[in-house]
Amino acid sequence: MDLDGDTRRFAPAAAQALLGTAFDHVELHHRGDTFPVGDPAIIAGYIASWSPESIGLPPGPLWARIMARTRELIATHFTTHTHLEITSHVAVLRCD
């Protein structure tokens, strides 16, 4: 089982350079968006869905403290804000 697969990624430029060794033409397109999330439970639930191993930590007391602090920080944010801006970024590489 690959426990760190979702944190092991290529930087887009590195992926473009690597693919350039096998393809004549590699186009890099950056895509992304920012959107508001107004429910703190959605944000906390998303973060809680990560396994500690996915970021290089073992399960146990440390992870529990990190998650508790994360929930505190989210709650604090929502005492003065109506939403949290979430930004996504995707790189698409077209090769031929």
C-alpha positions in Angstrom: 0.0 0.0 0.0 1.3 3.5 -1.0 0.7 5.6 2.1 2.3 8.8 0.9 1.1 8.7 -2.7 -1.1 11.8 -2.3 1.8 13.9 -1.1 4.4 12.8 -3.6 3.9 15.0 -6.6 5.9 16.5 -9.4 6.2 20.3 -9.6 4.6 21.2 -12.9 7.8 22.5 -14.5 9.6 19.3 -13.4 6.9 17.2 -14.9 7.1 19.2 -18.1 10.9 18.7 -18.3 10.6 15.0 -17.7 7.8 14.5 -20.2 9.9 16.6 -22.7 12.4 13.7 -22.8 9.8 11.4 -24.2 7.6 13.8 -26.3 8.4 16.3 -29.0 6.0 18.9 -27.6 4.7 19.4 -24.0 2.3 22.2 -23.2 1.8 23.2 -19.6 -1.6 24.7 -18.6 -2.2 26.0 -15.1 -5.8 25.8 -14.0 -7.3 26.7 -10.6 -10.0 28.5 -8.8 -10.8 30.1 -5.5 -14.2 29.5 -3.9 -15.7 30.4 -0.5 -16.6 27.7 2.0 -19.0 28.9 4.6 -19.4 25.8 6.8 -16.6 25.2 9.2 -17.7 21.5 9.6 -16.9 21.0 5.9 -13.4 22.3 6.2 -12.7 20.4 9.5 -14.2 17.2 8.0 -12.0 17.5 4.9 -8.9 17.9 6.9 -9.9 15.1 9.3 -10.3 12.8 6.2 -6.5 12.9 5.7 -4.6 10.0 7.3 -1.6 11.1 9.4 0.6 8.8 7.3 -0.3 10.9 4.2 1.7 13.7 5.7 4.4 11.6 7.3 3.1 11.3 10.8 2.2 8.3 12.8 -1.4 7.9 14.2 -1.7 8.6 17.9 -1.6 11.4 20.4 0.4 13.9 18.3 -2.0 13.5 15.4 -5.0 13.9 17.8 -3.5 17.2 19.2 -2.9 18.5 15.6 -6.4 17.8 14.7 -7.8 19.4 17.9 -5.7 22.5 17.2 -6.9 22.5 13.6 -10.5 22.5 14.7 -9.7 25.4 17.1 -8.1 27.5 14.4 -11.1 26.9 12.1 -13.5 27.9 14.8 -11.5 31.0 15.6 -11.5 32.0 11.9 -15.3 31.7 11.7 -15.8 34.0 14.8 -14.8 37.0 12.6 -15.4 35.7 9.0 -18.4 34.2 7.2 -16.3 31.9 5.0 -12.8 30.6 4.2 -11.5 31.1 0.7 -10.2 27.7 -0.6 -7.8 27.8 -3.6 -7.3 24.8 -5.9 -4.5 24.5 -8.4 -4.2 21.9 -11.1 -1.5 21.7 -13.8 -2.5 19.9 -17.1 0.2 18.7 -19.4 -0.6 18.0 -23.0 2.0 15.9 -24.8 2.4 15.0 -28.5 
